[in-house]
Amino acid sequence: MKNKKTYLHYHAMLLPGMILLIIFSVLPMLGIAIAFQDFIPGKSVWKQEWSGFDNFDFMFHLKDIRSVFMNTLIIAVLKTIANLIVPIVFALLLHEVRLSWFKRWVQTIVYLPHFMSWVILSGVLASIFSLDGVVNQLFGLFGFEGRIFLADNTWFRGILVGSDVWKEFGFNTIVYLAALTAINPALYEAVAIDGAGRMQRLLHITLPGIAPTIVLLSTLSLGNILNAGFDQVFNLYNPLVYSSSDIIDTYVYRIGLLEQQYGLATAVGLLKSVVSIILIIVSYLLAARFAKYRIF
């Protein structure tokens, strides 16, 4: 009976979160029906005229839908790869620092951008990459002409990926630093006695020691492969760079809220959600297979 009372306390603690989850995540799922309707605002969802798969058929015949999905995939894949490599390299470099005060100072500095919203960071980036910004002033010293980077399709994707890495790599580094601290120091002492150099210790002790963490985070990132970052793109992009930066989320926002094509917007969002669920299932299967990670 004592254990049952304890479990009741735990469930009571979960209750507020479950209520919020049901209100804001479960109940809105009923709106999926709009994807199969000729939706007219002002009428109940259940009193709309059903159109079957017409919205999906119309979606696949749109000229720009291909570029939207390709932009989403390219940007998300580049972000995933960069956010995997950069934190690993930085964690390995920081792990080799022997001055603990300097390590804590650097870790705090690179960790701070994670807590800043893209609304603030977009203003900072717009100022840096503007025609009279710092970047163009530096280029001008070497004789290059100024350009508006945020209105240039050649540069915009690189700015998206680079700024996302800058914002998040400090937070991601913490995971790898935690994995590095779990490596038995006796292993380093043993290979040092055998005459192994720093690079050999890195290749044969450090990297194998954090390999399960790398595999786990890599496989789990597959579930977010279609999330290219709405907040970032929405605050940075403009019509001049739609061809290289318009992603699924921003496209749904424009055609749904601005152009009021609710059925089409819901169909696009539903397709993305279905693909994302499939990728999440695949990622957890891969995580269980290669990293022995299970949540059920």
C-alpha positions as CSV (number, residue, x, y, z in Angstrom):
1,M,0.0,0.0,0.0
2,K,2.9,2.3,0.8
3,N,4.3,1.8,-2.7
4,K,0.9,2.4,-4.3
5,K,0.7,5.7,-2.5
6,T,4.1,6.7,-3.7
7,Y,3.1,5.8,-7.3
8,L,0.0,8.0,-6.9
9,H,2.2,10.9,-6.0
10,Y,4.3,10.4,-9.1
11,H,1.2,10.2,-11.3
12,A,-0.1,13.4,-9.6
13,M,3.1,15.1,-10.5
14,L,2.7,14.1,-14.1
15,L,-1.0,15.2,-14.3
16,P,-0.4,18.9,-15.1
17,G,2.0,18.1,-17.9
18,M,-0.3,15.4,-19.3
19,I,-3.2,17.9,-19.3
20,L,-1.1,20.5,-21.2
21,L,0.0,17.8,-23.6
22,I,-3.6,16.7,-24.3
23,I,-4.8,20.3,-24.8
24,F,-2.0,21.6,-27.0
25,S,-0.8,18.4,-28.8
26,V,-3.5,15.7,-28.8
27,L,-6.8,17.7,-29.3
28,P,-5.3,19.8,-32.2
29,M,-4.7,16.6,-34.1
30,L,-8.4,16.6,-34.9
31,G,-7.5,19.4,-37.4
32,I,-5.9,16.8,-39.6
33,A,-9.3,16.3,-41.1
34,I,-8.9,19.7,-42.9
35,A,-6.3,18.1,-45.2
36,F,-9.2,16.0,-46.7
37,Q,-11.7,18.9,-46.9
38,D,-12.5,21.9,-49.0
39,F,-12.2,24.0,-45.9
40,I,-14.2,27.2,-45.5
41,P,-13.3,29.3,-42.5
42,G,-16.2,30.0,-40.1
43,K,-17.8,26.5,-40.5
44,S,-17.3,23.6,-38.1
45,V,-14.6,21.1,-39.2
46,W,-17.2,18.4,-39.2
47,K,-19.6,20.4,-41.4
48,Q,-17.1,21.0,-44.2
49,E,-17.3,19.4,-47.7
50,W,-15.0,16.4,-47.9
51,S,-12.6,16.4,-50.9
52,G,-10.7,13.2,-50.4
53,F,-7.1,13.4,-51.5
54,D,-7.6,16.4,-53.8
55,N,-5.3,18.6,-51.6
56,F,-2.5,16.1,-51.8
57,D,-2.9,15.7,-55.6
58,F,-2.8,19.5,-56.0
59,M,0.2,19.7,-53.7
60,F,2.3,17.3,-55.9
61,H,1.4,19.3,-59.0
62,L,2.7,22.6,-57.6
63,K,5.9,23.9,-59.3
64,D,7.6,25.0,-56.1
65,I,6.8,22.0,-53.9
66,R,9.9,20.1,-55.1
67,S,12.2,22.9,-54.3
68,V,10.6,23.3,-50.8
69,F,11.2,19.7,-49.9
70,M,14.7,19.7,-51.4
71,N,15.6,22.9,-49.5
72,T,14.3,21.3,-46.3
73,L,16.3,18.1,-46.8
74,I,19.5,19.8,-47.9
75,I,19.5,22.4,-45.0
76,A,18.5,19.8,-42.4
77,V,21.2,17.3,-43.5
78,L,23.9,20.0,-43.6
79,K,22.9,21.1,-40.1
80,T,22.8,17.6,-38.8
81,I,26.3,16.8,-40.1
82,A,27.8,20.1,-39.0
83,N,26.2,19.8,-35.5
84,L,27.7,16.4,-35.2
85,I,31.3,17.1,-36.3
86,V,31.9,20.5,-34.7
87,P,30.9,19.6,-31.1
88,I,32.9,16.4,-31.3
89,V,36.1,18.2,-32.5
90,F,35.6,21.0,-30.0
91,A,35.0,18.6,-27.1
92,L,38.2,16.7,-28.0
93,L,40.2,19.9,-28.1
94,L,38.7,21.2,-24.9
95,H,39.3,17.9,-23.2
96,E,43.0,18.3,-23.8
97,V,43.2,21.7,-22.0
98,R,44.8,21.2,-18.6
99,L,43.9,24.7,-17.1
100,S,40.5,24.0,-15.5
101,W,39.6,27.7,-15.1
102,F,40.3,28.4,-18.8
103,K,38.2,25.3,-19.8
104,R,35.2,26.5,-17.7
105,W,35.5,30.0,-19.1
106,V,35.6,28.8,-22.7
107,Q,32.7,26.4,-22.1
108,T,30.6,29.1,-20.6
109,I,31.2,31.5,-23.5
110,V,30.3,29.0,-26.2
111,Y,27.3,27.8,-24.3
112,L,25.6,31.3,-24.0
113,P,24.2,31.6,-27.6
114,H,22.1,28.5,-26.9
115,F,19.9,30.6,-24.6
116,M,19.3,33.4,-27.1
117,S,16.3,33.4,-29.3
118,W,16.5,33.6,-33.1
119,V,14.6,36.9,-33.0
120,I,17.6,38.4,-31.3
121,L,20.3,36.5,-33.2
122,S,18.6,37.3,-36.5
123,G,19.0,41.0,-35.8
124,V,22.7,40.5,-34.9
125,L,23.3,38.5,-38.1
126,A,21.5,41.0,-40.3
127,S,23.7,43.7,-38.9
128,I,26.9,41.7,-39.4
129,F,26.1,40.6,-42.9
130,S,24.5,43.9,-44.1
131,L,26.0,46.0,-46.9
132,D,27.9,48.2,-44.4
133,G,28.4,45.4,-41.8
134,V,31.5,43.9,-40.3
135,V,31.9,41.2,-43.0
136,N,31.7,43.6,-45.9
137,Q,34.1,46.0,-44.2
138,L,36.6,43.2,-43.8
139,F,36.2,42.2,-47.5
140,G,36.6,45.8,-48.5
141,L,40.1,45.8,-46.9
142,F,41.1,43.1,-49.5
143,G,39.5,44.9,-52.4
144,F,36.3,42.9,-52.7
145,E,33.0,44.5,-53.5
146,G,30.3,44.6,-50.9
147,R,27.2,42.4,-51.2
148,I,24.1,41.7,-49.2
149,F,24.7,38.2,-48.0
150,L,21.2,37.6,-46.7
151,A,19.7,38.3,-50.1
152,D,22.2,36.1,-52.0
153,N,21.2,32.5,-52.7
154,T,24.8,31.5,-53.0
155,W,25.6,32.5,-49.4
156,F,22.3,32.1,-47.6
157,R,22.4,28.4,-46.9
158,G,25.9,28.6,-45.6
159,I,24.9,31.4,-43.2
160,L,21.9,29.3,-42.0
161,V,24.1,26.3,-41.3
162,G,27.0,28.3,-39.8
163,S,24.8,30.4,-37.5
164,D,22.9,27.3,-36.3
165,V,26.2,25.5,-35.5
166,W,27.5,28.7,-33.7
167,K,24.3,28.8,-31.6
168,E,24.1,25.1,-30.6
169,F,27.6,23.6,-30.7
170,G,28.3,24.8,-27.1
171,F,25.3,22.9,-25.8
172,N,26.0,19.8,-27.8
173,T,29.6,19.8,-26.6
174,I,28.4,19.2,-23.1
175,V,27.1,15.7,-24.0
176,Y,30.5,14.7,-25.5
177,L,32.4,16.2,-22.6
178,A,30.3,14.1,-20.2
179,A,31.1,11.0,-22.3
180,L,34.8,11.8,-22.2
181,T,34.8,12.0,-18.4
182,A,33.3,8.5,-18.3
183,I,36.5,7.1,-19.9
184,N,38.6,5.3,-17.3
185,P,41.8,7.4,-16.7
186,A,43.7,4.1,-16.1
187,L,43.5,3.4,-19.8
188,Y,45.4,6.6,-20.6
189,E,48.0,5.7,-18.0
190,A,48.5,2.2,-19.4
191,V,49.0,3.4,-23.0
192,A,51.3,6.2,-21.8
193,I,53.5,3.6,-20.2
194,D,53.6,1.7,-23.5
195,G,54.8,4.9,-25.2
196,A,51.6,6.0,-27.0
197,G,51.6,9.6,-28.2
198,R,48.7,12.0,-28.0
199,M,47.3,11.1,-31.4
200,Q,47.5,7.4,-30.6
201,R,45.6,7.9,-27.3
202,L,43.0,9.9,-29.3
203,L,42.5,7.1,-31.9
204,H,42.6,4.1,-29.7
205,I,41.2,5.3,-26.4
206,T,39.2,8.6,-26.7
207,L,37.3,8.0,-29.9
208,P,36.3,4.4,-29.1
209,G,35.3,5.6,-25.7
210,I,32.7,8.1,-27.0
211,A,31.8,6.1,-30.1
212,P,28.5,4.8,-28.5
213,T,27.5,8.4,-27.7
214,I,28.3,9.5,-31.3
215,V,26.3,6.6,-32.8
216,L,23.4,7.3,-30.5
217,L,23.1,11.0,-31.2
218,S,23.7,10.4,-34.9
219,T,20.9,7.9,-35.2
220,L,18.5,9.9,-33.1
221,S,19.1,13.0,-35.2
222,L,17.4,11.1,-38.2
223,G,14.1,11.8,-36.6
224,N,14.6,15.6,-37.1
225,I,15.9,15.4,-40.6
226,L,12.8,17.3,-41.9
227,N,13.1,20.0,-39.2
228,A,15.3,22.6,-40.9
229,G,14.6,25.2,-38.2
230,F,11.5,27.4,-38.7
231,D,12.5,30.1,-36.2
232,Q,15.8,30.6,-37.8
233,V,14.7,30.6,-41.4
234,F,11.6,32.7,-40.8
235,N,13.6,35.4,-39.0
236,L,16.4,35.5,-41.6
237,Y,14.9,34.7,-45.1
238,N,13.2,37.0,-47.6
239,P,11.6,36.6,-51.0
240,L,15.0,37.0,-52.8
241,V,16.2,33.7,-51.3
242,Y,13.1,31.6,-51.4
243,S,14.6,29.4,-54.1
244,S,17.4,28.2,-51.7
245,S,15.8,28.7,-48.2
246,D,12.0,28.2,-48.4
247,I,11.4,25.1,-46.2
248,I,8.3,23.1,-45.4
249,D,7.4,24.9,-42.2
250,T,7.8,28.4,-43.8
251,Y,5.9,27.3,-46.9
252,V,3.0,26.0,-44.7
253,Y,3.0,29.3,-42.8
254,R,2.7,31.3,-46.0
255,I,0.1,29.3,-47.8
256,G,-1.9,28.6,-44.7
257,L,-1.9,31.8,-42.7
258,L,-1.1,34.4,-45.3
259,E,-2.8,32.9,-48.5
260,Q,-5.5,31.2,-46.4
261,Q,-5.2,27.9,-48.3
262,Y,-5.9,25.9,-45.2
263,G,-6.6,22.5,-46.8
264,L,-3.4,22.6,-48.8
265,A,-1.3,23.8,-45.9
266,T,-2.6,21.0,-43.7
267,A,-1.9,18.4,-46.3
268,V,1.7,19.6,-46.6
269,G,2.1,19.6,-42.9
270,L,0.5,16.2,-42.5
271,L,2.8,14.7,-45.2
272,K,5.8,16.0,-43.3
273,S,4.6,14.6,-40.0
274,V,4.0,11.2,-41.5
275,V,7.5,11.1,-43.0
276,S,9.0,12.4,-39.7
277,I,7.2,9.6,-37.7
278,I,8.7,7.0,-40.1
279,L,12.2,8.5,-39.7
280,I,11.8,8.6,-35.9
281,I,10.9,4.9,-35.9
282,V,13.8,4.1,-38.1
283,S,16.2,6.2,-35.9
284,Y,15.1,4.4,-32.7
285,L,15.5,1.0,-34.4
286,L,19.0,2.0,-35.5
287,A,19.8,3.3,-32.0
288,A,18.7,0.0,-30.5
289,R,20.7,-1.9,-33.0
290,F,24.0,0.0,-32.9
291,A,24.0,1.9,-29.6
292,K,21.9,-0.5,-27.5
293,Y,19.5,2.4,-26.7
294,R,15.9,1.7,-25.8
295,I,13.1,3.7,-24.2
296,F,10.6,0.9,-24.2
